[in-house]
Amino acid sequence: MEKPMPVTSSKNSEHGMIARRELLNFLAASPLAATPTVTSMIASVLASLPYRASAQSYDVLRASPRTLGPDGIIAAAGDALNVFEFEPAAKKAVLAQDAPAHWGYLESGVDGDVTRDVNHSAYARYSIRAKRLIDARKVDTSVKIFGETWRSPVFLCPVSSLGAYDADAGVTVARAAGKRGHQIILSTVDNASIADVSKAHGSPAWFQLYPTDDWAVTRTLVNRAEAAGCPAIVLTVDRQGGRNTETLFRMRRQDQRDCSGCHTPGFANDVGRKANFAGIDVSKVTNLYGTGMTWSFVDRLRTIVKGKLLLKGIVTAEDAKEALRHGVDGLLVSNHGGRAEESGQATISVLAEIVDAVNGRIPVLIDGGVRRGTDVLKALAVGAAAVGIGRPYVWGLASFGEPGVDRVLQILDDEFITIMRQTGALNVGQITRDTVSRV
Ligand SMILES: Cc1cc2nc3c(=O)[nH]c(=O)nc-3n(C[C@H](O)[C@H](O)[C@H](O)COP(=O)(O)O)c2cc1C
């Protein structure tokens, strides 16, 4: 059995730095850090300290035992050992509000949820090739996308209707992400506006676009996002054919509340509550997703988007090549977290063909089923420029609010730094296809 490492002076100084990191993280999460200036000062000091890797020493075993509720569900964000533990905690919190339909909405894939589940399980088809005898105590996790430096390659995906899980959701999530240096893509149908979210984040968020079927509305949404400083518009293209969100429908049947206060019929009422549509005349709109969109819509959008234009939902090499022909600046390989079509195909399984198709000309991002730092590393190794998470941060939000989102991001950061060290990658550029092998 391994013996605990003797405590040396260098270990002590590492512990000292870790303690400083913990203190700064605590300060970052406190109301003291409510201004972007203080937040960015803390972020820059944090960036200069080494990350804490997971379970570095036996101190974790000596620390007081975790306190679990009688149901075995974590009672505080800090108790979580991995992001999965937030899922039952979030379920408990949402069901305590008698809102099974809201839980069903978050959990649902389509049909039998096969694609939702394979998104994560397919990461096991890649294994990691660890490299030994490399001093990787100090590693750099940052990535550069379109000239922006992100402290972490993990970004937060657009998730609509977050208000169902936290009254101030959009802003809460943005604040947590900003403090840890994670980029965020705001959903068109978030409860907070792109301007408020960018302010809370401390730097401009990206904007996910559901264009609607009225060009005047599309144009206003894009102009509004760009006026708020948004450097990238992400057009979602995987929601055109309709879907069968069976898990949602099943849980909706158990919901005894009168939902008509929020869910009044008609498009105008549907989006009337959404901050990004405030003041926009939506009387001619019949659907959010731009049903009937073709590549000529992308061309038209290209003429009005001044910054970067990405497509979210591309899952084939053919479409990736077509996107290049239409002047798109980046792709997000996504199947909407298994909420678009029941393809049974994981995003990680199609990533390589898309990366190879674009051949370095534009960045390729990915989301779907990312739950571990090792998943992040595998996606980067196959060629992703950055890696998105959806449900995990919402589990954190729904269970414990901002500390929950913060802890989810901290766990992923810690796991990622640990596996970077174990593979001897000193920076993200050193994570290459050689870092993984197909099982
Ligand atoms: C409840 C929910 C709402 C979502 N809303 C949006 C949305 O408004 N726009 C969008 O492009 N994608 C949306 N997505 C998809 C996410 O952006 C992302 O692709 C997906 O959640 C990633 O998979 P993961 O949840 O397994 O991490 C949503 C996903 C969930 C779970």
The ligand as an SDF file (V2000), in Angstrom:
LIG
                    3D

 31 33  0  0  0  0  0  0  0  0999 V2000
  -32.7990   22.1730  -20.6170 C   0  0  0  0  0  0  0  0  0  0  0  0
  -31.9540   22.4540  -21.8320 C   0  0  0  0  0  0  0  0  0  0  0  0
  -32.2160   23.5890  -22.5860 C   0  0  0  0  0  0  0  0  0  0  0  0
  -31.4180   23.8620  -23.6980 C   0  0  0  0  0  0  0  0  0  0  0  0
  -31.6440   25.0400  -24.3870 N   0  0  0  0  0  0  0  0  0  0  0  0
  -30.8750   25.3300  -25.4570 C   0  0  0  0  0  0  0  0  0  0  0  0
  -31.0490   26.5520  -26.1520 C   0  0  0  0  0  0  0  0  0  0  0  0
  -31.8370   27.4120  -25.7760 O   0  0  0  0  0  0  0  0  0  0  0  0
  -30.2950   26.7510  -27.2630 N   0  0  0  0  0  0  0  0  0  0  0  0
  -29.3850   25.8470  -27.7080 C   0  0  0  0  0  0  0  0  0  0  0  0
  -28.7280   26.0620  -28.7250 O   0  0  0  0  0  0  0  0  0  0  0  0
  -29.1670   24.6910  -27.0260 N   0  0  0  0  0  0  0  0  0  0  0  0
  -29.8790   24.4300  -25.9170 C   0  0  0  0  0  0  0  0  0  0  0  0
  -29.6380   23.2870  -25.2170 N   0  0  0  0  0  0  0  0  0  0  0  0
  -28.5220   22.3900  -25.6170 C   0  0  0  0  0  0  0  0  0  0  0  0
  -27.2230   22.8170  -24.9210 C   0  0  0  0  0  0  0  0  0  0  0  0
  -26.7730   24.0410  -25.4170 O   0  0  0  0  0  0  0  0  0  0  0  0
  -26.1030   21.7860  -25.1240 C   0  0  0  0  0  0  0  0  0  0  0  0
  -25.9730   21.5240  -26.4980 O   0  0  0  0  0  0  0  0  0  0  0  0
  -26.3160   20.4800  -24.3570 C   0  0  0  0  0  0  0  0  0  0  0  0
  -26.9840   20.7130  -23.1350 O   0  0  0  0  0  0  0  0  0  0  0  0
  -24.9740   19.8070  -24.0930 C   0  0  0  0  0  0  0  0  0  0  0  0
  -25.1810   18.5180  -23.5670 O   0  0  0  0  0  0  0  0  0  0  0  0
  -25.1130   18.1680  -21.9990 P   0  0  0  0  0  0  0  0  0  0  0  0
  -26.3620   18.7100  -21.3810 O   0  0  0  0  0  0  0  0  0  0  0  0
  -25.0770   16.6690  -22.0250 O   0  0  0  0  0  0  0  0  0  0  0  0
  -23.8620   18.7750  -21.4350 O   0  0  0  0  0  0  0  0  0  0  0  0
  -30.3920   22.9880  -24.0750 C   0  0  0  0  0  0  0  0  0  0  0  0
  -30.1280   21.8570  -23.3000 C   0  0  0  0  0  0  0  0  0  0  0  0
  -30.8870   21.5820  -22.1720 C   0  0  0  0  0  0  0  0  0  0  0  0
  -30.5570   20.3830  -21.3430 C   0  0  0  0  0  0  0  0  0  0  0  0
  1  2  1  0
  2  3  1  0
  2 30  2  0
  3  4  2  0
  4  5  1  0
  4 28  1  0
  5  6  2  0
  6  7  1  0
  6 13  1  0
  7  8  2  0
  7  9  1  0
  9 10  1  0
 10 11  2  0
 10 12  1  0
 12 13  2  0
 13 14  1  0
 14 15  1  0
 14 28  1  0
 15 16  1  0
 16 17  1  0
 16 18  1  0
 18 19  1  0
 18 20  1  0
 20 21  1  0
 20 22  1  0
 22 23  1  0
 23 24  1  0
 24 25  2  0
 24 26  1  0
 24 27  1  0
 28 29  2  0
 29 30  1  0
 30 31  1  0
M  END
$$$$
